[in-house]
């Protein structure tokens, strides 16, 4: 079952729709079988309230799986160099991230631990700058990827704190980027297209914030922690030829 988290409003809407469906279909079925009316349907649901959350989870799972299927392989195709771990790994985790997102920063230690514990893990990082002031950092990160220094920049950027023009420059200098080349790459058509692609993919999948994760046909929102990511990877299994 695909794992995804929704906002309280979205969850309420799903539950309301499911309740209406259950009362409609189950009520009709009970009536046709035994002449019972909707009052019995209500009584059945009241006696089995765990059905609705389970049904809501299953509905969200199916919807997310369909959206991922519609997105195809594009979500797993990394921008050249924007990968953590084993670039040829058969276990693939995709992370949508933003350098001004505190939960992305908190999740970095989980990703680093996953990479250390799983030599066959490929982490495709999709730069998705949705917080104010983070676009420049995302652009420079992709420029760093072109110089083979994505991981160094990625980790240094989070270590320096909020993304500002000053911290972006500091990170670039500290990891040894060719600054002139990096500045040119940061505003290139390829980088601009990648950021647009990442935003489109995030919206297509149904993500509303960072961090967000994909592995196999599973999607997760938020800082789910090392255990949550490990469980998702185990359920997804190998996904790529090494």
C-alpha positions, 0 to 999 in steps of 0.5 A: 500500500502506498504511504502518503500523508494528507492535510487535515482538510484533505483527510476530512474530505476523503472520510466524508466521501467514503462515508457517503459511499459506504452508506450508499453502496452498503445500505443498498446491499443490505436492503437488497439482501435482508430489507435493512435500511440505512439505520442498520448501515449506520449501526454497522459502521458505528460498530466497525469504525476502523473501516473508514480510516482503513478505507481512506488509507487504501483510497489515498494509496491507490490515488498516489500509485496512479499518479506515480504511474502517470509520472513514469520513470521521470521522477527517478531520473536524476539531474546529472550528478545530483545523486547521493550514495551509489549512482548505480544502486538498485535501491532508489529513493527520491527526495524533494528538498529545499535548503530553507526547509528545517525538516529537510535539514533534520532529515539529512542525518537520516539520508546520510545514515541510509547511504552509509548502511546501504551500499546499494542505495541510490538517492536521487535528490530533486531540488524543489525551492519552495521557501523564500530565498532558496532558489539560488541555493538550489541552482548552485547545488545543480551547478555543483552537480555538474562539477561532481561536488553535489554531495559536498555542497548539499551537506555544506549548504545545510550546515551553514544555515539558512540559504542566503546569497552569502551562505551560498557563496560560502558553501561554493567556496568551501567545497572548491567549486570553480565559481565562474563556471558554477555561476554560469551553470546556475542560470543555464537553461538546463538548470532552469528546466530541471527546477521546472521539471521538479515542481511539475513532478511534485505537483503531479504526485500530489506533494505540497511541501518538503521533504517528500519522498518516493520509492517504488510506487510509494510516496511519503510526506515530511520528516518520516525518520530513518525507520520510516524510510527504511521500511518504505525501501524494504517494501519497495525492493530493488527498482533499477539495474545496477 
